[in-house]
Amino acid sequence: MKLTMTPVAYAALAIAVITSPLMAQAQSDAQSKGLEIAKEAEARDLGWQGSKSKLQMVLQNRHGSKTTRELRRQSLEVTDEKLGDKSLVIFDSPRDIKGTALLSHTKVLDPDDQWLFLPALKRVKRISSANKSGPFVGSEFAFEDLLAQEVGKYEYAFLKEEKVDGQDCFVVRRIPRYKNSGYKKQIVWWDKAEYRVQKIEFYDRKDSLLKTLTYGGYKKYAEKYWRPDSMNMVNHQNGKQTLLQFQEWELGLKLTDSAFTPAKLKRAR
Amino acid sequence: MESETKAPAVIRYAEWVIARRWLVFFASLGVVALLAVGIKDVRLAQNYRVFFAGENPDLKAFDAIEHIYTTNDNVVFLVQPPEGEHVFTERTLSLVRDLTEDSWQIPFSQRVDSLSNFQHTWAQGDDLIVEDLVPDGDITEAIAARADRVSASEPIIARRLITDDRRTTAVNVRVVLPGKDSTELKQAITHIRGMVAEYREKYPDHTFHSSGVIPANTAFAEAPERDMPFVMPLLFAALVLATTILLRSIVSTVGMFAVIFCSVLVTLGVVGLLGWMLDPASASAPTIVLTLAVADSIHILITFLDQLRSGHSRREALIESLRLNAMPVFLTSVTTAIAFLSLNLSESPPYRLLGNVTAGGVMFAWAFSMTLLPAFLAILPASSGGRLTLSTRWAIATGEWVIAHSRPLAIVVALFSVGLIAGMGRLTISDKFWQYFDESMEFRRSADFAVDTIGGLFVNSYSIDSGESQGICDPEFLGKLEEFTEWLRARPGVAHVRSFADTMKRLNKNMHGDDESYYRLPDSQELASQYLLLYELSLPYGLDLNDEIDIDKRSVRVDVTYGNVATSVLAVDGELSQTWLREKGLEVIGPSGTALMFTNITHRNLWAMVIGGTLGLSLIALVLFLVFRDVRLGFLSLMPNLTPALMAFGVWGYVEGTIGFAISVVGPLSLGIIVDDTVHFLSKYNRARRRGDDAADSLRYAFRHAGSAIFVTTIVLSIGFAMLGLSVFRVTSYMGVLTSLTIACAFIADFLLLPALLLAFDKGDRTAPGSDVVETTAHSAESETPEGAVS
């Protein structure tokens, strides 16, 4: 019952002993490179202050039948590292929900603050929920997919470089730090030229590919900030998809903080 | 006399086989080797849906609902704390919470619903609070008490996730296999079984079960895997024993086994080469082929051994046996194949497959009986032991006895048969799909546990169309939906109704500071739509409303769960519900559900059996008429073919009482087998009659020359089909036992009833007018075996 080791096993052990610090080193290199890329992407998008956009949301089930929603969105840049941006979404169609407005004060690691104005009830309701990953109005987007991706939300690891649609990209894995996130990890493709997100893959809690988001038609606004014309989210598990089509983008707007308070929500039009 | 060569082709063939025995032998084995390679490609079906054809209206409704919403495939974990405890203890709730969390790790899982992650909503002023019913952190008494209170009053949970006695709770996991490779089911079930084992170890005083579609599909896939290595060897052993005793010739037994072994190999090989998928029903085909192949060989072997005993050389005996048996063996193979092909009328594809595979196998068996068997017998020296086989002596004695006591026998047998057939009145039709499996199967035990506790196996689903986009928030539609929900809840047997109307009422209450008087539907479409928007915004990953609302917000799905009711309730309630909804001007898809599908297909298959049986019987009557050229004989022959199946069902009524899917297969299937006895018996009888013997002497002749083989095949076939009774798949085991019974009853009918009928009705001289009629029949050329030579 004596444990014997073959020369091959010794060699393997030796290699393991020598390489494990190297591998740990490689790992931390990958982490810092990933973080750097995310930081650079964030840095290049700093200073847009306020934005307005108008968009159409096209929901499609796996048999191709479609339904459309129209909404407008205003965002206010918040630079505090622990806080995310403030966002106001106003629904224009379908008719039944016209005028409904959703205000969110997003947090990086805590549940967001959310208020909803219901015109039919003429009241503002605060929603207290730890959930960020549920489907946004029945679409394949979670609310967290639509928000600005603050660096502090994730842990990063650079994976490789790869071409997407002819553009050289960094491929970075990021793992959500928010406990109630619906995702185990995301893989992000940032183009090397402008650090714009080109594609994101979302993996569910059991680490299976859940959705792929692709960005299309980036244009520059306010001479500096790149925004897409479309974002298409495909759910691989249920075969559904949702296309966001932006009709208007305005950036660099001077929006007041008071426009993003629950008290003003009733008058948001 | 017809002793001159009447079938030179057969004789020339026999002589050729003997001369080229090595060539025939190796060519046969070569064909076997060539086709048997397909066996490695034989696949097993992994979904209960194979039981339904594409055009099945219930499957269409089922698919339509799954198309609009989500797939129903799931696994349900059932958890029961130890005796005397309810679910709402710290320990059990934390178990449920862990189980819920772990369930997200099941491969291909998409959604988990349990007591712990139920999204509890309540109001605090103008705040709407949404959280897990059992949130993270310590489970305090207050949390446990809240969970208890909410789950008793919340119509979405009560009786769906928790029983009334609070003793059993369910964790429902939607698991949707992408269908990209054949290991998916295995991956999912392996993980599920691992979880159950782990929790059983961690909580030894709790009871755990896993039910639902994934375990059910696993049972369907595993039943043949369980049966094949078990039933087949036993059957082989039983057949070896029986034939060795009955034939008393080792060489003959070995030859016969070469034939049946090759027949089964080739049958399975061809199934694999054609890419057909076997399922628990069609997986019994090889066993049936194996059994039927014995029958073909027996006739050839018994004549061969008889001839040897009469002092003929091996060569003469072989030629004679082929000459006598080539035609009847071919005919009986064809009638058997026809009967099996009539299973194509079944509503259920596995039975069509069973019919086609067996029909093919029967013809392979025929081919090997005519090639491999004679070549084998020509190669190896066989001895006859010098005495008549046990069965032949027995058959002769029985014949004498039957002829001597034909009248009292006929009366006794007739009364006996009527008595047996009366037992059919005791039969009840069981069509509960989980009862397709016996208690040795994990799924059956889990399903039984579910039936005794939380139910969930009887679900009727409906998709109700509001008629327009966003229409589900229309107060008028919601009003009708609520009314329908309440109407359903008042119906006997209904345990749970999942309805979107309840969600709306709860939200309206929450939006009005949890004021109970607002537990009613919102009164405007805008309000309802905006509540829905709010609610959807608050739901976590995986717990969306996609499984009860379509993306256009036009249709809602209503699931009605029944307690342990008679399956007929599902169909009756389904029709009443349709009528109710249509009277209110609502379009509906459904009812649909697994239990309902199986119930309906059982009943539809009953019709298929009646039609298949009638068709089979007519075809066989036609064949008999063509063989005998005698209407009276053809008509008399129907009697012993019609009654045995009825007698067997009667016996089943007394002994077992319930019958399901199997009933629809036994009739056509057994018909094809038992008619063989009649063909062999009547052909011998007819031969004697035509050469001028009276009925009694012709009967003696028939008993002497066919009785032995009929006796042996009856025993062999009865054993063979009885072995199917060991299957863990109840449909197959019932079918096997019933067919076995039918064959035994057919033996009684052929040996005891038919002779009396012939003695009573077949009087007068039937000497053949000319030899031309006789010579076209199968047995015209029967040689004059010197009867005295056997002693």
Interface residues (C-beta under 8 A of the other chain):
Chain A: L59 Q60 N61 R62 H63 S65 T67 F91 P94 R95 D96 I97 T100 L102 Q114 L116 L118 P119 A120 L121 R123 V124 K125 R126 I127 S128 S129 A130 N131 S133 G134 P135 F136 V137 G138 A142 F143 N180 G182 D204 R205 K206 S208 Q237 N238 K240
Chain B: H67 T70 W104 Q105 I106 P107 F108 S109 Q110 Q124 D126 D127 L128 I129 V130 E131 V176 P178 S469 Q470 C473 M511 S524 Q525 E526 L527 A528 S529 Q530 Y531 L533 L534 E536 L537 S538 L539 P540 Y541 G542 L543 D544 L545 N546 I549 D550 I551 D552 K553
